[in-house]
Amino acid sequence: MCFIISTEMGLSGARLTLTQQHDVLCDVCVFSVEHPAAGYRKIFETVEELNEPLPTEVTGVLPSWLSGSLLRMGPGLFEVGAEPFHHLFDGQALIHKFDLREGHVTYHRRYIRSDAYVRAMAEKRVVITEFGTAAYPDPCKNIFSRFFTYFQGIEVTDNCLVNIYPIGEDFYAVTETNFITKVDPDSLETLKKVDLCDYLSVNGVTAHPHTDADGSVYNIGNCFGKNMSLAYNIIKIPPPQKDGSDPLKRSEVVVQLPSSERFKPSYVHSFGMTENHFVFVEQPVKINLLKFLSSWSLRGTNYMDCFESNEYIGTWFHVATRDPAAYLSSHKFRTSAFNVFHHINAYEDQGFIVVDLCTWKGSDFVYNYLYLANMRAEWDKVKESAMRAPQPEVRRYVLPLDIYREEQGKNLVSLSYTTATAVLRSDGTVWLEPEVLFSGPRQAFEFPQINYSRCSGKNYRYVYGLGLNHFIPDRIVKLNVRTKDTRLWQEEDSYPSEPLFIPTPEAIDEDDGVLLSIVVKPGAERPSFLLVLDARQMTELARASVNTIIPVTLHGTYKPRTP
């Protein structure tokens, strides 16, 4: 049974059959559900790829205009032979597709033929080090061969399990290294491995680019700047070329942002882009580059071993203009320490930049709690681990663009609709305090999605997200960022994924459209389904159920069918 809770409608509108607990924080209703049966373990188990698409059983009514493919990426292989992968972001990349056509839906999936996957399958062991799993030399080699293998340098993974998005006319599966993988969105075949270092001065880029209306793709990655210090490059990949050439060949760095520490760049997973500005949040979770370079090949270090946190340096907001592209070095925005992985949206209003983020309080790295041993534990152990982790919050920060020395000590934010503040200090920095848009004890609002084509970089009202209950995904939430009202979809013993918003053709209202989410219901006869929700009311329109378990997916895209 699904249900809706909304502070707009009150709790009387909810149909509840589960163990429940209501907490109200910051005018937001938070609904907490217990999962003692631990069915969530099923989304962290290895599955086989499919030789051909499977039919689904459709219940409800699919919108007649909804025709295309939902493409999703995530881990699908959680061990190789007797060797397990240890972290959520280690499993080998599996691409999923729900194809919708004339009221019928099929499901297909295939593994990305990365070097990491192909070699692992051939040698029956972990061959390339992943995010939280170190690869060791082949035990069948003699001791001298194994010793010298340690000194062959760092082999960066091409396991592109995080996201998939278009560049020009092509689709690429991506992770956060310098490697991306071109795939066929119809057959799901792996086509080509691409090294971004062949085109750009970056060590890697995020899995969350921004796309302009003309098809230009913007992203950010760290690089070596002047005097061998670390910096962050914002790059641009142009839209599809009229001559049919590869847009990657014309990609460029548009602006460089400094790093606050020379050999310790911050971990960056996403960034903000308004109509006229770029916004980069430099968080206190750092990559110790010296440790990365010096100890990796000697001690079997993995990526997670090279992260460190610094509570005292806080968090910095960097701003650059887009046209002409220039770093605003005179604008030094700072606040207390927090983790951030997903930007929700950023926009300009009356001389201010409004930045909405999914945050986690403090400098303790949230990824420390995403090891598979934690995610697969008994429910009481899952909750116990989550209690030690940073507290999640959706926050709004406001950055003033006009800063005058004589305004020192006063709140510079004059927007009437927010309680966020910005105060100029004597050292020239502007101290930011946020407005909290959503907060609940161990209840995270993450994997945010907006009506991107209409609202990206603009003032907006609604954001949709995946509700994490002590890190376990168990609900889909709609948040009104202006009123802080929430609506949600939730079903007993069901585990949804990031909801993707698809607007209704010729829609007038911002929330006129549907949400697509892959949901796993382990105890059902058909244990996985594509859920189609009315984005306005958060009510179910249809589901397409399939007779197979679908493991956890991270991010994805929707490819509409062309006439």
Steps between C-alpha positions, in 0.01 A plus 500: 500500500638839410417818684546873492597729781489873451516795732274660240226244568582396856553153634132416466556444127746214552404134480739325737543133581865489611679563828525879504661788670440865419753771561456860401812707446522828313130477406564175310322175573737203514365145486722226638446131416671196649656231276559201731464250215811653339365459146730785398786248488366378167596825325865435591521152345661393173275441199560361152457711190220419256538359151186678385239737647240359737130583470331673791150487643347848485234598752335840501507733201820631345474853357456472122775756440759310706712328236872446539763330714596541863874431521658438840848416629608318814706213637390150405794272576598510866767229501739338253570138570580482870593870524229741616470867421476694824337835420169604346691671218720198416262254332543464126290733285163371383286702258122461526226597256125514534366557151149650471317473169124531431398390850743205508819485710805274483802475729860432394843515662862437404838540663729772372799332335755713683860388535427449871210264420654310208826432680323407823286246311805357330712468816216431748628764741502876559763631257460880517465687828153644555370772733518294818657172383872458432624270225800284576746327268410163357578242773600253228799715403831440671615727782722715275223564249263596779758735653560691178127519428472732799726751324321517168308814596137576564252337266187715511170318483267537202207344688233751388219411740379842620305672222420512128439814293517623141793683343401617155306217339670231709446356848776443755510301822715683753663479839731766649832413341639617165335205321150504352341224291295547184198268492218420260179614678291255295697174521694598817821383335831651609649693207814685602711600798591871497779668697406863568868580556540469123283810461515700824724597790313313772577202721134403495155661489182463700212272406261797514551740210268787406351528153398827334196533277727483193647167611829632639624289791683657796688310769771547763811304594826553682830558324850633552501880479778755519818406690384139518223589745160338478209685344153427363421537131149563372478352153263540208416239239319666206162383365465258207708617205342570163781313327436193716840520670557393859418788742767369739767609253386861544465492877680769699575632847294815553617612844731380778423524872769481770536231764526615860770239565784439257518120511158420641214562260146463631284213391249638248192313381293782346490878458254781440429702186271801463428708190813709559715323758667175605494403869746253648479385863842401634423265789736389780519141369843497336701268277852472641686507170840423651359190667324406178822518299746360752322215672252358249721256315701400806224410744199420285324823596154566357333834426322516836832470684616828344218716637533707813280760668582833662227640722684827557535627144122507454337521158570754224269618221677607180323703231598565137323688224402316182525766227770614508626213714694631799560395860365751755806498724371792707194302611606273786201312637546269796289294740528214749605150393260275313503224238323564171451260212196627316413855405125543459488830312651848495354821365544878507254741659538874567879495516528172692579140409273252675658155539297200618693192611460154651747521789634288784616682814869502589815378328469125565489346151156348437647239265665342807153364584423357156704184523295199398547336840307792650232503229434126528491481880200417717265798538611580854863507386412719201337751733789484744752579226286784364479657845877559485481659155450869424145635521344578159328830417373679192644851524467829319798736486482852359811667354495880451671617182526865608729526803605833650760543774285737705237228544725295729316318777149524356288245320538568127205283395188706427287234330168494682430128456805352674657500845846422358761760596833629368720718724817680388788447743805716567727262308295554183324165508123473497367255758193308384227348715236288326127469507403137566240381249472140620633312801407182679696273736697260276251565221688632197358668193753406230539432126306820422327563168319809371312592184843553346407621153278771647661590834874433489676824596166671567272569793292188564258342744528120498775243546453122505734269685570155632429462871777318687398347831831442683660478150238248377290639208135447591293793369468766232453857622375820337618815678358847444808718565285809553255363758707201621194279455566140403311221329629147474444159348589194703404132493566227752829311452576690179825673405482769231778678310561860395176643353541654154260779405356492146284805410167460326520635142394866490468504881403828664578428866847416629388168649288389205667172412590155628771350717673178392668283762619140508360333813603165648247307709684180596203303626276557199429245226655748257761658730590812298299761317517830320284741698325786322375772734292810436758761605235747606305277739768234564244232419567185301395499137650166399766244569676257267602193702774261393594155627855576610678680781659828393799608712544853628529768231662838552422748222367504147321681223189479284536472123174599328411312186551704186220496240 
